[in-house]
Amino acid sequence: MDAYRFLNTPELTDALCPSYAVAIGYLGVVAAATLSNFGAAWGTWKSGVSVLHTGIRHPSSVMKNIIPIVMAGGIGIYGLILAVI
């Protein structure tokens, strides 16, 4: 019975998925890395503008507004990790 199973196995040349599947996978990796870093850059920019305006009006509370800038950088790093995984 085992010999029958081994004789009827598909050839290695028979593809189980389409040939463009790898390209779509890499496109997903590129999209994840690009969009996460673009979003992190956008968040850093908007938070930086906020810190500048806060520094002009309320100089004592500038350190509280640094947290969103750090979080935006963390989102960029998280996106890179997800793109690699």
C-alpha positions in Angstrom: 0.0 0.0 0.0 2.9 2.4 0.7 4.4 1.7 -2.6 1.2 2.8 -4.3 1.2 6.0 -2.4 4.8 6.8 -3.3 4.1 6.1 -7.0 1.2 8.5 -7.2 2.8 11.5 -5.4 2.8 14.7 -7.5 5.9 15.8 -9.1 8.0 18.5 -7.6 7.4 20.6 -10.7 3.7 20.8 -10.0 3.2 24.1 -8.3 0.8 24.3 -5.4 0.5 28.0 -5.6 0.6 30.5 -8.5 3.9 31.9 -9.7 3.0 35.4 -8.6 2.4 34.5 -4.9 5.9 35.4 -3.9 5.6 38.8 -5.5 2.4 39.5 -3.6 4.1 38.4 -0.4 7.0 40.8 -0.9 4.6 43.5 -1.9 3.0 43.1 1.5 6.3 43.4 3.2 7.2 46.6 1.4 3.8 48.0 2.1 4.0 47.3 5.8 7.5 48.8 6.1 6.7 51.8 4.0 3.3 52.7 5.4 4.3 52.2 9.1 7.4 54.4 8.7 5.5 57.0 6.8 2.9 57.1 9.6 5.6 57.3 12.2 7.2 60.2 10.4 3.9 62.0 10.0 3.2 61.5 13.8 6.7 62.7 14.7 6.2 65.8 12.5 2.8 66.6 14.0 4.0 66.0 17.5 7.1 68.1 16.9 5.0 71.1 15.8 2.9 70.6 18.9 6.0 70.7 21.1 7.2 73.9 19.4 3.9 75.6 20.0 3.8 74.4 23.6 7.3 75.6 24.2 6.3 79.1 23.1 3.1 79.3 25.2 3.9 77.0 28.2 7.6 76.3 28.6 7.1 74.3 31.7 5.1 71.6 30.0 7.4 70.7 27.1 8.6 67.5 28.6 5.0 66.1 28.8 4.6 66.6 25.1 7.8 64.6 24.2 5.9 61.3 24.9 4.0 61.3 21.6 7.2 61.8 19.6 8.7 58.8 21.3 5.6 56.7 20.7 5.6 57.7 17.0 9.2 56.4 16.8 8.1 53.2 18.5 5.4 52.7 15.9 8.0 52.9 13.1 10.1 50.3 14.8 7.1 48.1 15.4 6.2 48.3 11.7 9.7 47.3 10.7 9.6 44.3 13.0 6.2 43.2 11.6 7.5 43.6 8.0 10.4 41.3 8.8 8.2 38.7 10.5 
